[in-house]
Amino acid sequence: MDRISLILSNRNPESMSNGAITDKDRARAQRCVECPVCTRARRKQRGFAFWLVKRVERGLCPYCKAYERVYGRKAHEPVPEEEQTA
């Protein structure tokens, strides 16, 4: 591995976790599922809540980050219909 890729891999926090989803990640992701702002953003796909979740919370909110790790999609993306009915 060359020096630049080594430096870049050390900056990525997910490279240190080896991709393992912990119980703490699941608990945080559940908080994101229950969050009224994130829920509205996922449901409406427009407006201030959507903008906030899409632009601001992804970089700041540990619950949105955990949601992305657990569910494999961004916190502002709509929930697929087959998951809504389950």
Phi and psi in degrees as a GROMACS rama.xvg file:
@    title "Ramachandran Plot"
@    xaxis  label "Phi"
@    yaxis  label "Psi"
@TYPE xy
-77.757  169.056  ASP-2
-63.1512  -41.5191  ARG-3
-65.8981  -46.0227  ILE-4
-66.436  -30.7603  SER-5
-65.2188  -42.6632  LEU-6
-64.7617  -44.9369  ILE-7
-65.8872  -36.9031  LEU-8
-68.0853  -29.2761  SER-9
-73.8036  -23.4001  ASN-10
-77.3083  -26.8554  ARG-11
-80.5239  111.932  ASN-12
-65.4053  -27.4665  PRO-13
-72.3999  -22.6892  GLU-14
-69.5015  -23.6291  SER-15
-80.692  -25.9679  MET-16
-87.6599  -5.69745  SER-17
59.2329  19.0529  ASN-18
76.0523  4.31636  GLY-19
-75.4413  131.711  ALA-20
-94.2127  122.359  ILE-21
-95.9366  171.081  THR-22
-63.7842  -32.6288  ASP-23
-64.6337  -41.0083  LYS-24
-62.0145  -42.9559  ASP-25
-64.1439  -40.1175  ARG-26
-66.2623  -41.4571  ALA-27
-67.1106  -40.6909  ARG-28
-62.4303  -36.0599  ALA-29
-64.5576  -36.9317  GLN-30
-62.2718  -37.849  ARG-31
-66.77  -38.7044  CYS-32
-61.7915  -37.7696  VAL-33
-86.383  -11.4943  GLU-34
-65.5926  126.303  CYS-35
-64.9787  -32.6121  PRO-36
-70.1088  -48.6616  VAL-37
-65.5796  -39.1425  CYS-38
-61.4624  -45.09  THR-39
-64.0046  -40.4732  ARG-40
-63.1059  -42.2076  ALA-41
-66.7957  -36.1619  ARG-42
-78.3498  -47.48  ARG-43
-85.8327  -34.3781  LYS-44
60.3824  27.1763  GLN-45
-164.695  168.829  ARG-46
92.064  -174.588  GLY-47
-65.8648  -41.7924  PHE-48
-61.2676  -42.4526  ALA-49
-62.3503  -47.1538  PHE-50
-60.3908  -44.4887  TRP-51
-61.0422  -48.6536  LEU-52
-66.3577  -42.5502  VAL-53
-69.0071  -41.437  LYS-54
-97.0742  -33.2943  ARG-55
-109.046  -53.072  VAL-56
-65.6265  -30.0829  GLU-57
-57.6052  -36.3801  ARG-58
-86.6797  -17.5491  GLY-59
-113.768  -35.1518  LEU-60
-88.0979  119.553  CYS-61
-67.9127  -24.6761  PRO-62
-71.735  -40.5943  TYR-63
-66.5919  -38.3279  CYS-64
-63.9168  -42.2318  LYS-65
-66.951  -37.7443  ALA-66
-58.3591  -43.3936  TYR-67
-64.7982  -40.1456  GLU-68
-66.6383  -42.8894  ARG-69
-75.3239  -46.7244  VAL-70
-95.8578  -11.3059  TYR-71
73.4579  20.7025  GLY-72
-146.144  159.241  ARG-73
-66.3153  156.629  LYS-74
-66.6494  -22.3141  ALA-75
-92.5496  -9.62095  HIS-76
-73.8288  143.795  GLU-77
-66.7376  151.192  PRO-78
-78.2999  130.28  VAL-79
-58.4563  147.9  PRO-80
-60.4679  -36.3335  GLU-81
-65.5777  -25.3413  GLU-82
-82.5954  -26.5158  GLU-83
-69.7428  -35.8013  GLN-84
-83.312  -17.1968  THR-85
